[in-house]
Amino acid sequence: MKTTTKKISETKVELKVVLDADDLHKARTQAVARLAANVKVQGFRKGKAPASLVEKQISPNDIASETIDLAVRTTMGVAFDQQKIAPIAIEKVDVTKYVPDETAEYQAIAEVLPEVKLGDFKKLKAKMDKTEPTAAEVQEIVDNIIRAYAEKNVVKRAAQNGDEVIIDFVGKKDGEAFAGGTAKDHHLTLGSGEFIPGFEEGIVGHAAGDKFDLEVTFPQDYPEKSLAGQKAIFETLVKQVNEVVVPKADDELAKKCGNFETMADLKADIKKNLETQNRHRANEKYRDDLVKELVKGSKVAAPEILIQDQLRFINDDVSRNAASHGMTLEQYLERTGQTMEEWQKAAHELAEERVKASLVLQILAREQNITASPEEVDAKIAELRDLYKKSKEAMANLKKPEVRQDIRNRLIIDKTLDFLVSANESNTKPDKSSTKTTKTKKTTAKATKNSKEKTEKK
C-alpha cells in the first residue's frame, strides 16, 4: 500500500491510496468468507461448506464489490496513520481505479484538526471590569423594595400617572388583531414606560368601566418589523384603577425587609450583594475576554464539521427558548426583528468563535500539562449525583463513559481558564474606565458542553 496526501485547506486534506495485489487478496478472502455465511451448498450446513465450493456459487460481481468495499474500509485507518493524520470525519471516498486481484486506487477527503499556533498567553489585553456598585444601582434595588411594599387602594376617580390600572385590550392593524397585542386583566403602572409611547398616556384620564379605542404608532425601531412605524388601534377597557401608596424609605421599611435596624444597614447589605453579583459577572466576562484575546493572537482555523456541531447546539438552545414562550424559531426571530438569513450568519460566527476558543484552550492545556485526575472526576460525579439524586435518568447518565469524559473535559477547561487568569494576574485590577458590569455570552463556557447540562439532556 502506498499513500500520499494533499492539503486542501487548514482543516481539510485529500488522502490518496494505492493498493497492491497482496492488499486485495486479503480483502478478497474476507469478502468471500462474509458472503459465504449466506450461501447454502448442497450437502453442507449453511456457512460450513469449503470456501472453494462456496465461491463458485457467488457472483463475481458481488465478490468484486465486497472486496473493494472491505479493502477501502480496512486500509483507510492504516493509511491515515502512515501519514500521521487523525481525521475528525471522512467527508467522502471515491474509488478511482479497480482491477480485481491486481490493483486499486481511492481517495478520501477528510476534515482534520488544524495546526494551532498558540499566541502569547501572558499580558493579554483583557481587563477586569469594575465590581463596586454605583449609588444608582443600590437605589434601584431600594426603589424596587418600595414598590413591593406599596399599598394599592381601589379608587373611583380617573386614572393618573403613578396609578395602577387593570385593563383588557386588543391591538389591531388595518382592522385585524395582531399576535402579541391582546391581553386580559393586565396590571399596568401608568408612567412606567412598559408600553410603547402614547399607550399609557392615552389611559390617563379614564376611569373604571371606560371602553375606548386608543390609536398609537409603533416606533420605527420596534423589534417586530411588521409593526415598526405602523399605526394601530388598541380596543381598551379599564376594569379597575388602583391608587398606589408607596411607603417612605426609612428605618421602619428597612426593619420589614429583614434583620436590619436602619435604612443604612439595608443599603449596606444591598451593596454587598450587588458587589458579589458584579464580581461573579466580571470574573466570567474577564475569563471570556482572555480567551477571545488569546484566539486573536493565535493562528487557529475552525473545521466546518465542528462549527456545524456547535450550530446544532445553538439552534437547540434558541429553539427551546422560543418553545418556552410558545413560539417556533421562525416566530421568535420575527419577534426579535431578525431574518433567518441574518440569524444563521450570526449563529455561524458565534459557532466559529466557540470552536476556536475550544481549540486554543485544548492546546494550552496540552502545553501546560493541565489534566484532571480520576479522583477529581469521581468527586465531580459524586457532587452531580447529590444534585440529581431525585432524577433516575440523570443518575443513569452519570454512569455513561461519554458523560464521564465530558465531565473530565469540563474540569480541564476550568483548570486551564484558572491558569490563564493566573498568568495575567496584573490585569485583574478593575478597569477604572468601566462604570458598570455587563452580561456577556459565555463563549468559553459553551466551547465544551457544560457537564451539568449534558447530564440532564443525554
RAMO-V282807 format. One record per helix or strand of 2 or more residues. SS is the DSSP state (a for helix, b for strand). FROM is the first residue (numbers start at 1). LEN is the number of residues. Records with the same first field share a line. If there is no record, write none. Layout:
SS: FROM-LEN  FROM-LEN
This chain:
b: 2-8  12-8  87-13  103-10  128-2  151-4  164-10  176-14  211-7  231-15  430-2
a: 21-16  51-6  60-23  135-14  199-5  251-6  263-34  304-21  329-7  340-28  374-14  392-6  401-23  425-4  443-5  451-7
